[in-house]
Amino acid sequence: MLPLVLAELPPYDPENVEQRVQSAILKFRRSRSSLDGKRDAVRDLADVLEFLEPQIKGVVLKKDESNLFQIANQFGIRHHKDAQQQDYDKAIFYSWIFYYYLASIHAWVKLIKKAKSQSP
């Protein structure tokens, strides 16, 4: 099995999904990527999930979908609010969130394509 960062996404929407995911992977994997660069890569993946959100409705539970965005919103990845949690090991959490989002995008694209192929 290929590592997730090398696995190709099923063709779906090159401009809004595949290219953005590849850009986020490159940004995240840069050997000298700062924490800000890693956070930006995570935010880029969150943006892809947000783009896919309308198509995933009815395919996954609303609560599951909501949980993905809650991570980005509560851990200061997206937005900038006092209520967001900021006191955590960003190097560890950014890696966790990045791979969680990347795996979620792979799953969502596959689920969306499957649902479309099964609909009349």
BAGUTI-661055 format. One record per residue: residue number from 1; residue in one letter; x, y, z of N, C-alpha, C in turn. Coordinates in nm, 2 decimals. Layout:
REM BAGUTI-661055
rec pos:NUM	code:A	n.east:X	n.north:Y	n.up:Z	ca.east:X	ca.north:Y	ca.up:Z	c.east:X	c.north:Y	c.up:Z
...
***
This chain:
REM BAGUTI-661055
rec pos:1	code:M	n.east:0.08	n.north:-0.12	n.up:0.00	ca.east:0.00	ca.north:0.00	ca.up:0.00	c.east:0.09	c.north:0.12	c.up:0.00
rec pos:2	code:L	n.east:0.06	n.north:0.22	n.up:-0.09	ca.east:0.13	ca.north:0.34	ca.up:-0.09	c.east:0.11	c.north:0.43	c.up:0.03
rec pos:3	code:P	n.east:0.21	n.north:0.50	n.up:0.07	ca.east:0.19	ca.north:0.60	ca.up:0.18	c.east:0.08	c.north:0.70	c.up:0.13
rec pos:4	code:L	n.east:0.00	n.north:0.75	n.up:0.22	ca.east:-0.11	ca.north:0.84	ca.up:0.18	c.east:-0.07	c.north:0.96	c.up:0.10
rec pos:5	code:V	n.east:0.05	n.north:1.02	n.up:0.13	ca.east:0.09	ca.north:1.13	ca.up:0.05	c.east:0.13	c.north:1.10	c.up:-0.09
rec pos:6	code:L	n.east:0.15	n.north:0.97	n.up:-0.12	ca.east:0.19	ca.north:0.93	ca.up:-0.26	c.east:0.07	c.north:0.87	c.up:-0.33
rec pos:7	code:A	n.east:-0.04	n.north:0.84	n.up:-0.26	ca.east:-0.15	ca.north:0.78	ca.up:-0.32	c.east:-0.23	c.north:0.88	c.up:-0.40
rec pos:8	code:E	n.east:-0.27	n.north:0.84	n.up:-0.52	ca.east:-0.34	ca.north:0.93	ca.up:-0.61	c.east:-0.49	c.north:0.93	c.up:-0.58
rec pos:9	code:L	n.east:-0.54	n.north:1.05	n.up:-0.58	ca.east:-0.69	ca.north:1.06	ca.up:-0.56	c.east:-0.76	c.north:1.01	c.up:-0.69
rec pos:10	code:P	n.east:-0.87	n.north:0.95	n.up:-0.67	ca.east:-0.95	ca.north:0.92	ca.up:-0.79	c.east:-0.98	c.north:1.05	c.up:-0.87
rec pos:11	code:P	n.east:-0.98	n.north:1.05	n.up:-1.00	ca.east:-1.01	ca.north:1.17	ca.up:-1.07	c.east:-1.15	c.north:1.23	c.up:-1.03
rec pos:12	code:Y	n.east:-1.15	n.north:1.35	n.up:-1.00	ca.east:-1.28	ca.north:1.41	ca.up:-0.96	c.east:-1.30	c.north:1.55	c.up:-1.01
rec pos:13	code:D	n.east:-1.21	n.north:1.64	n.up:-0.96	ca.east:-1.22	ca.north:1.78	ca.up:-1.00	c.east:-1.08	c.north:1.84	c.up:-0.99
rec pos:14	code:P	n.east:-1.00	n.north:1.83	n.up:-1.10	ca.east:-0.86	ca.north:1.86	ca.up:-1.09	c.east:-0.83	c.north:2.00	c.up:-1.03
rec pos:15	code:E	n.east:-0.90	n.north:2.10	n.up:-1.07	ca.east:-0.87	ca.north:2.23	ca.up:-1.02	c.east:-0.90	c.north:2.25	c.up:-0.87
rec pos:16	code:N	n.east:-1.01	n.north:2.20	n.up:-0.83	ca.east:-1.06	ca.north:2.23	ca.up:-0.69	c.east:-1.03	c.north:2.12	c.up:-0.59
rec pos:17	code:V	n.east:-0.99	n.north:2.00	n.up:-0.64	ca.east:-0.95	ca.north:1.90	ca.up:-0.54	c.east:-0.81	c.north:1.85	c.up:-0.56
rec pos:18	code:E	n.east:-0.78	n.north:1.78	n.up:-0.67	ca.east:-0.65	ca.north:1.72	ca.up:-0.69	c.east:-0.53	c.north:1.82	c.up:-0.69
rec pos:19	code:Q	n.east:-0.54	n.north:1.93	n.up:-0.76	ca.east:-0.43	ca.north:2.02	ca.up:-0.76	c.east:-0.41	c.north:2.09	c.up:-0.62
rec pos:20	code:R	n.east:-0.52	n.north:2.12	n.up:-0.55	ca.east:-0.51	ca.north:2.18	ca.up:-0.42	c.east:-0.45	c.north:2.08	c.up:-0.32
rec pos:21	code:V	n.east:-0.49	n.north:1.95	n.up:-0.33	ca.east:-0.44	ca.north:1.85	ca.up:-0.24	c.east:-0.29	c.north:1.84	c.up:-0.26
rec pos:22	code:Q	n.east:-0.25	n.north:1.83	n.up:-0.39	ca.east:-0.10	ca.north:1.82	ca.up:-0.42	c.east:-0.03	c.north:1.94	c.up:-0.37
rec pos:23	code:S	n.east:-0.08	n.north:2.05	n.up:-0.39	ca.east:-0.01	ca.north:2.17	ca.up:-0.34	c.east:0.00	c.north:2.17	c.up:-0.18
rec pos:24	code:A	n.east:-0.10	n.north:2.13	n.up:-0.12	ca.east:-0.10	ca.north:2.12	ca.up:0.03	c.east:0.01	c.north:2.01	c.up:0.07
rec pos:25	code:I	n.east:0.01	n.north:1.90	n.up:0.00	ca.east:0.11	ca.north:1.80	ca.up:0.04	c.east:0.25	c.north:1.85	c.up:0.02
rec pos:26	code:L	n.east:0.28	n.north:1.92	n.up:-0.09	ca.east:0.41	ca.north:1.98	ca.up:-0.11	c.east:0.44	c.north:2.08	c.up:0.00
rec pos:27	code:K	n.east:0.35	n.north:2.16	n.up:0.03	ca.east:0.37	ca.north:2.27	ca.up:0.13	c.east:0.40	c.north:2.20	c.up:0.27
rec pos:28	code:F	n.east:0.33	n.north:2.10	n.up:0.30	ca.east:0.34	ca.north:2.03	ca.up:0.43	c.east:0.48	c.north:1.96	c.up:0.44
rec pos:29	code:R	n.east:0.52	n.north:1.89	n.up:0.33	ca.east:0.64	ca.north:1.81	ca.up:0.33	c.east:0.77	c.north:1.88	c.up:0.31
rec pos:30	code:R	n.east:0.76	n.north:2.01	n.up:0.28	ca.east:0.89	ca.north:2.08	ca.up:0.26	c.east:0.97	c.north:2.06	c.up:0.39
rec pos:31	code:S	n.east:1.10	n.north:2.03	n.up:0.37	ca.east:1.18	ca.north:1.99	ca.up:0.48	c.east:1.20	c.north:2.11	c.up:0.58
rec pos:32	code:R	n.east:1.19	n.north:2.23	n.up:0.53	ca.east:1.21	ca.north:2.34	ca.up:0.62	c.east:1.07	c.north:2.41	c.up:0.65
rec pos:33	code:S	n.east:0.97	n.north:2.34	n.up:0.63	ca.east:0.84	ca.north:2.40	ca.up:0.65	c.east:0.82	c.north:2.45	c.up:0.79
rec pos:34	code:S	n.east:0.78	n.north:2.57	n.up:0.81	ca.east:0.76	ca.north:2.62	ca.up:0.94	c.east:0.62	c.north:2.57	c.up:0.99
rec pos:35	code:L	n.east:0.60	n.north:2.60	n.up:1.12	ca.east:0.47	ca.north:2.56	ca.up:1.17	c.east:0.36	c.north:2.64	c.up:1.10
rec pos:36	code:D	n.east:0.39	n.north:2.76	n.up:1.06	ca.east:0.29	ca.north:2.84	ca.up:0.98	c.east:0.26	c.north:2.77	c.up:0.85
rec pos:37	code:G	n.east:0.37	n.north:2.73	n.up:0.78	ca.east:0.35	ca.north:2.66	ca.up:0.66	c.east:0.27	c.north:2.53	c.up:0.67
rec pos:38	code:K	n.east:0.29	n.north:2.46	n.up:0.78	ca.east:0.22	ca.north:2.33	ca.up:0.81	c.east:0.07	c.north:2.37	c.up:0.83
rec pos:39	code:R	n.east:0.05	n.north:2.47	n.up:0.91	ca.east:-0.09	ca.north:2.52	ca.up:0.94	c.east:-0.16	c.north:2.56	c.up:0.81
rec pos:40	code:D	n.east:-0.09	n.north:2.63	n.up:0.72	ca.east:-0.15	ca.north:2.67	ca.up:0.59	c.east:-0.18	c.north:2.54	c.up:0.51
rec pos:41	code:A	n.east:-0.10	n.north:2.44	n.up:0.51	ca.east:-0.13	ca.north:2.32	ca.up:0.44	c.east:-0.25	c.north:2.25	c.up:0.49
rec pos:42	code:V	n.east:-0.27	n.north:2.25	n.up:0.63	ca.east:-0.39	ca.north:2.19	ca.up:0.69	c.east:-0.51	c.north:2.27	c.up:0.65
rec pos:43	code:R	n.east:-0.50	n.north:2.40	n.up:0.65	ca.east:-0.61	ca.north:2.49	ca.up:0.61	c.east:-0.65	c.north:2.47	c.up:0.47
rec pos:44	code:D	n.east:-0.55	n.north:2.45	n.up:0.38	ca.east:-0.58	ca.north:2.42	ca.up:0.24	c.east:-0.66	c.north:2.29	c.up:0.23
rec pos:45	code:L	n.east:-0.63	n.north:2.19	n.up:0.31	ca.east:-0.70	ca.north:2.06	ca.up:0.30	c.east:-0.85	c.north:2.09	c.up:0.36
rec pos:46	code:A	n.east:-0.86	n.north:2.17	n.up:0.46	ca.east:-0.99	ca.north:2.20	ca.up:0.51	c.east:-1.07	c.north:2.27	c.up:0.40
rec pos:47	code:D	n.east:-1.01	n.north:2.36	n.up:0.32	ca.east:-1.08	ca.north:2.42	ca.up:0.22	c.east:-1.13	c.north:2.32	c.up:0.11
rec pos:48	code:V	n.east:-1.05	n.north:2.22	n.up:0.08	ca.east:-1.10	ca.north:2.11	ca.up:-0.01	c.east:-1.22	c.north:2.04	c.up:0.05
rec pos:49	code:L	n.east:-1.21	n.north:2.01	n.up:0.18	ca.east:-1.32	ca.north:1.94	ca.up:0.24	c.east:-1.45	c.north:2.03	c.up:0.23
rec pos:50	code:E	n.east:-1.43	n.north:2.16	n.up:0.25	ca.east:-1.54	ca.north:2.25	ca.up:0.24	c.east:-1.60	c.north:2.26	c.up:0.10
rec pos:51	code:F	n.east:-1.51	n.north:2.25	n.up:0.00	ca.east:-1.56	ca.north:2.24	ca.up:-0.14	c.east:-1.64	c.north:2.11	c.up:-0.16
rec pos:52	code:L	n.east:-1.60	n.north:2.00	n.up:-0.10	ca.east:-1.67	ca.north:1.87	ca.up:-0.12	c.east:-1.79	c.north:1.86	c.up:-0.04
rec pos:53	code:E	n.east:-1.81	n.north:1.95	n.up:0.06	ca.east:-1.92	ca.north:1.93	ca.up:0.16	c.east:-2.05	c.north:1.92	c.up:0.10
rec pos:54	code:P	n.east:-2.09	n.north:2.01	n.up:0.00	ca.east:-2.22	ca.north:1.99	ca.up:-0.06	c.east:-2.25	c.north:1.86	c.up:-0.13
rec pos:55	code:Q	n.east:-2.14	n.north:1.80	n.up:-0.18	ca.east:-2.16	ca.north:1.67	ca.up:-0.25	c.east:-2.17	c.north:1.55	c.up:-0.15
rec pos:56	code:I	n.east:-2.11	n.north:1.57	n.up:-0.03	ca.east:-2.11	ca.north:1.46	ca.up:0.06	c.east:-2.24	c.north:1.45	c.up:0.15
rec pos:57	code:K	n.east:-2.32	n.north:1.56	n.up:0.14	ca.east:-2.44	ca.north:1.56	ca.up:0.22	c.east:-2.53	c.north:1.44	c.up:0.17
rec pos:58	code:G	n.east:-2.58	n.north:1.36	n.up:0.27	ca.east:-2.66	ca.north:1.25	ca.up:0.24	c.east:-2.57	c.north:1.12	c.up:0.22
rec pos:59	code:V	n.east:-2.44	n.north:1.14	n.up:0.21	ca.east:-2.35	ca.north:1.02	ca.up:0.19	c.east:-2.29	c.north:0.99	c.up:0.33
rec pos:60	code:V	n.east:-2.25	n.north:1.09	n.up:0.41	ca.east:-2.20	ca.north:1.06	ca.up:0.54	c.east:-2.30	c.north:1.14	c.up:0.64
rec pos:61	code:L	n.east:-2.29	n.north:1.10	n.up:0.76	ca.east:-2.38	ca.north:1.16	ca.up:0.86	c.east:-2.33	c.north:1.30	c.up:0.89
rec pos:62	code:K	n.east:-2.43	n.north:1.39	n.up:0.91	ca.east:-2.40	ca.north:1.53	ca.up:0.93	c.east:-2.30	c.north:1.55	c.up:1.05
rec pos:63	code:K	n.east:-2.32	n.north:1.47	n.up:1.15	ca.east:-2.23	ca.north:1.48	ca.up:1.27	c.east:-2.08	c.north:1.45	c.up:1.23
rec pos:64	code:D	n.east:-2.07	n.north:1.35	n.up:1.15	ca.east:-1.93	ca.north:1.31	ca.up:1.10	c.east:-1.87	c.north:1.42	c.up:1.02
rec pos:65	code:E	n.east:-1.95	n.north:1.48	n.up:0.93	ca.east:-1.90	ca.north:1.59	ca.up:0.85	c.east:-1.87	c.north:1.71	c.up:0.94
rec pos:66	code:S	n.east:-1.95	n.north:1.74	n.up:1.04	ca.east:-1.93	ca.north:1.85	ca.up:1.13	c.east:-1.80	c.north:1.84	c.up:1.21
rec pos:67	code:N	n.east:-1.77	n.north:1.72	n.up:1.25	ca.east:-1.66	ca.north:1.69	ca.up:1.34	c.east:-1.53	c.north:1.73	c.up:1.27
rec pos:68	code:L	n.east:-1.52	n.north:1.71	n.up:1.14	ca.east:-1.40	ca.north:1.75	ca.up:1.06	c.east:-1.37	c.north:1.90	c.up:1.07
rec pos:69	code:F	n.east:-1.48	n.north:1.98	n.up:1.05	ca.east:-1.46	ca.north:2.12	ca.up:1.05	c.east:-1.44	c.north:2.18	c.up:1.19
rec pos:70	code:Q	n.east:-1.50	n.north:2.11	n.up:1.29	ca.east:-1.48	ca.north:2.15	ca.up:1.43	c.east:-1.33	c.north:2.15	c.up:1.47
rec pos:71	code:I	n.east:-1.26	n.north:2.05	n.up:1.42	ca.east:-1.11	ca.north:2.04	ca.up:1.45	c.east:-1.04	c.north:2.17	c.up:1.40
rec pos:72	code:A	n.east:-1.07	n.north:2.20	n.up:1.28	ca.east:-1.00	ca.north:2.32	ca.up:1.22	c.east:-1.04	c.north:2.45	c.up:1.29
rec pos:73	code:N	n.east:-1.17	n.north:2.45	n.up:1.33	ca.east:-1.22	ca.north:2.57	ca.up:1.39	c.east:-1.18	c.north:2.59	c.up:1.54
rec pos:74	code:Q	n.east:-1.17	n.north:2.48	n.up:1.61	ca.east:-1.14	ca.north:2.48	ca.up:1.75	c.east:-0.99	c.north:2.49	c.up:1.78
rec pos:75	code:F	n.east:-0.90	n.north:2.44	n.up:1.69	ca.east:-0.76	ca.north:2.44	ca.up:1.71	c.east:-0.69	c.north:2.55	c.up:1.64
rec pos:76	code:G	n.east:-0.76	n.north:2.66	n.up:1.60	ca.east:-0.69	ca.north:2.78	ca.up:1.55	c.east:-0.63	c.north:2.75	c.up:1.41
rec pos:77	code:I	n.east:-0.69	n.north:2.66	n.up:1.33	ca.east:-0.64	ca.north:2.64	ca.up:1.20	c.east:-0.71	c.north:2.74	c.up:1.10
rec pos:78	code:R	n.east:-0.84	n.north:2.75	n.up:1.12	ca.east:-0.92	ca.north:2.85	ca.up:1.05	c.east:-0.97	c.north:2.95	c.up:1.14
rec pos:79	code:H	n.east:-0.99	n.north:3.07	n.up:1.10	ca.east:-1.04	ca.north:3.17	ca.up:1.18	c.east:-0.94	c.north:3.21	c.up:1.29
rec pos:80	code:H	n.east:-0.97	n.north:3.32	n.up:1.36	ca.east:-0.88	ca.north:3.37	ca.up:1.46	c.east:-0.96	c.north:3.43	c.up:1.57
rec pos:81	code:K	n.east:-0.99	n.north:3.34	n.up:1.67	ca.east:-1.08	ca.north:3.38	ca.up:1.78	c.east:-1.02	c.north:3.35	c.up:1.91
rec pos:82	code:D	n.east:-1.06	n.north:3.43	n.up:2.01	ca.east:-1.01	ca.north:3.41	ca.up:2.15	c.east:-1.05	c.north:3.27	c.up:2.20
rec pos:83	code:A	n.east:-1.16	n.north:3.22	n.up:2.17	ca.east:-1.21	ca.north:3.10	ca.up:2.23	c.east:-1.14	c.north:2.97	c.up:2.17
rec pos:84	code:Q	n.east:-1.06	n.north:2.99	n.up:2.07	ca.east:-1.00	ca.north:2.87	ca.up:2.01	c.east:-0.88	c.north:2.82	c.up:2.10
rec pos:85	code:Q	n.east:-0.87	n.north:2.69	n.up:2.10	ca.east:-0.76	ca.north:2.63	ca.up:2.17	c.east:-0.62	c.north:2.66	c.up:2.10
rec pos:86	code:Q	n.east:-0.53	n.north:2.72	n.up:2.18	ca.east:-0.40	ca.north:2.75	ca.up:2.12	c.east:-0.28	c.north:2.68	c.up:2.20
rec pos:87	code:D	n.east:-0.31	n.north:2.63	n.up:2.31	ca.east:-0.21	ca.north:2.57	ca.up:2.40	c.east:-0.20	c.north:2.42	c.up:2.38
rec pos:88	code:Y	n.east:-0.13	n.north:2.39	n.up:2.27	ca.east:-0.11	ca.north:2.24	ca.up:2.23	c.east:0.01	c.north:2.23	c.up:2.15
rec pos:89	code:D	n.east:0.07	n.north:2.11	n.up:2.14	ca.east:0.19	ca.north:2.09	ca.up:2.07	c.east:0.16	c.north:2.10	c.up:1.92
rec pos:90	code:K	n.east:0.18	n.north:2.21	n.up:1.86	ca.east:0.14	ca.north:2.23	ca.up:1.72	c.east:0.21	c.north:2.13	c.up:1.62
rec pos:91	code:A	n.east:0.33	n.north:2.11	n.up:1.64	ca.east:0.41	ca.north:2.02	ca.up:1.55	c.east:0.34	c.north:1.88	c.up:1.55
rec pos:92	code:I	n.east:0.30	n.north:1.83	n.up:1.66	ca.east:0.23	ca.north:1.70	ca.up:1.67	c.east:0.09	c.north:1.71	c.up:1.61
rec pos:93	code:F	n.east:0.01	n.north:1.81	n.up:1.66	ca.east:-0.13	ca.north:1.81	ca.up:1.62	c.east:-0.14	c.north:1.85	c.up:1.47
rec pos:94	code:Y	n.east:-0.06	n.north:1.94	n.up:1.41	ca.east:-0.07	ca.north:1.97	ca.up:1.27	c.east:-0.04	c.north:1.84	c.up:1.19
rec pos:95	code:S	n.east:0.05	n.north:1.76	n.up:1.23	ca.east:0.07	ca.north:1.63	ca.up:1.15	c.east:-0.05	c.north:1.54	c.up:1.16
rec pos:96	code:W	n.east:-0.11	n.north:1.53	n.up:1.28	ca.east:-0.23	ca.north:1.45	ca.up:1.30	c.east:-0.34	c.north:1.50	c.up:1.21
rec pos:97	code:I	n.east:-0.37	n.north:1.63	n.up:1.22	ca.east:-0.48	ca.north:1.69	ca.up:1.15	c.east:-0.46	c.north:1.68	c.up:1.00
rec pos:98	code:F	n.east:-0.33	n.north:1.70	n.up:0.95	ca.east:-0.30	ca.north:1.70	ca.up:0.81	c.east:-0.34	c.north:1.56	c.up:0.75
rec pos:99	code:Y	n.east:-0.29	n.north:1.45	n.up:0.82	ca.east:-0.31	ca.north:1.32	ca.up:0.77	c.east:-0.46	c.north:1.27	c.up:0.78
rec pos:100	code:Y	n.east:-0.52	n.north:1.32	n.up:0.89	ca.east:-0.66	ca.north:1.29	ca.up:0.91	c.east:-0.75	c.north:1.36	c.up:0.80
rec pos:101	code:Y	n.east:-0.72	n.north:1.48	n.up:0.76	ca.east:-0.79	ca.north:1.55	ca.up:0.65	c.east:-0.76	c.north:1.49	c.up:0.52
rec pos:102	code:L	n.east:-0.63	n.north:1.45	n.up:0.50	ca.east:-0.59	ca.north:1.39	ca.up:0.37	c.east:-0.66	c.north:1.26	c.up:0.35
rec pos:103	code:A	n.east:-0.67	n.north:1.18	n.up:0.45	ca.east:-0.74	ca.north:1.05	ca.up:0.45	c.east:-0.89	c.north:1.07	c.up:0.43
rec pos:104	code:S	n.east:-0.94	n.north:1.18	n.up:0.49	ca.east:-1.09	ca.north:1.21	ca.up:0.48	c.east:-1.12	c.north:1.25	c.up:0.33
rec pos:105	code:I	n.east:-1.03	n.north:1.33	n.up:0.27	ca.east:-1.05	ca.north:1.37	ca.up:0.13	c.east:-1.06	c.north:1.25	c.up:0.04
rec pos:106	code:H	n.east:-0.96	n.north:1.16	n.up:0.06	ca.east:-0.96	ca.north:1.04	ca.up:-0.02	c.east:-1.09	c.north:0.96	c.up:0.00
rec pos:107	code:A	n.east:-1.14	n.north:0.95	n.up:0.12	ca.east:-1.26	ca.north:0.87	ca.up:0.15	c.east:-1.38	c.north:0.95	c.up:0.09
rec pos:108	code:W	n.east:-1.39	n.north:1.08	n.up:0.11	ca.east:-1.50	ca.north:1.15	ca.up:0.06	c.east:-1.51	c.north:1.15	c.up:-0.09
rec pos:109	code:V	n.east:-1.40	n.north:1.16	n.up:-0.16	ca.east:-1.41	ca.north:1.16	ca.up:-0.31	c.east:-1.46	c.north:1.02	c.up:-0.35
rec pos:110	code:K	n.east:-1.41	n.north:0.91	n.up:-0.29	ca.east:-1.45	ca.north:0.78	ca.up:-0.33	c.east:-1.60	c.north:0.76	c.up:-0.30
rec pos:111	code:L	n.east:-1.64	n.north:0.81	n.up:-0.18	ca.east:-1.79	ca.north:0.80	ca.up:-0.14	c.east:-1.88	c.north:0.88	c.up:-0.24
rec pos:112	code:I	n.east:-1.83	n.north:1.00	n.up:-0.28	ca.east:-1.91	ca.north:1.08	ca.up:-0.37	c.east:-1.92	c.north:1.01	c.up:-0.50
rec pos:113	code:K	n.east:-1.81	n.north:0.96	n.up:-0.55	ca.east:-1.81	ca.north:0.90	ca.up:-0.68	c.east:-1.90	c.north:0.77	c.up:-0.68
rec pos:114	code:K	n.east:-1.89	n.north:0.70	n.up:-0.57	ca.east:-1.97	ca.north:0.57	ca.up:-0.56	c.east:-2.12	c.north:0.61	c.up:-0.56
rec pos:115	code:A	n.east:-2.16	n.north:0.71	n.up:-0.48	ca.east:-2.30	ca.north:0.75	ca.up:-0.47	c.east:-2.35	c.north:0.80	c.up:-0.61
rec pos:116	code:K	n.east:-2.26	n.north:0.87	n.up:-0.68	ca.east:-2.31	ca.north:0.92	ca.up:-0.81	c.east:-2.32	c.north:0.81	c.up:-0.91
rec pos:117	code:S	n.east:-2.24	n.north:0.70	n.up:-0.90	ca.east:-2.25	ca.north:0.59	ca.up:-0.99	c.east:-2.37	c.north:0.50	c.up:-0.96
rec pos:118	code:Q	n.east:-2.42	n.north:0.51	n.up:-0.84	ca.east:-2.53	ca.north:0.43	ca.up:-0.80	c.east:-2.67	c.north:0.50	c.up:-0.82
rec pos:119	code:S	n.east:-2.66	n.north:0.63	n.up:-0.84	ca.east:-2.79	ca.north:0.70	ca.up:-0.85	c.east:-2.84	c.north:0.70	c.up:-1.00
rec pos:120	code:P	n.east:-2.97	n.north:0.69	n.up:-1.01	ca.east:-3.03	ca.north:0.68	ca.up:-1.15	c.east:-3.00	c.north:0.80	c.up:-1.23
***
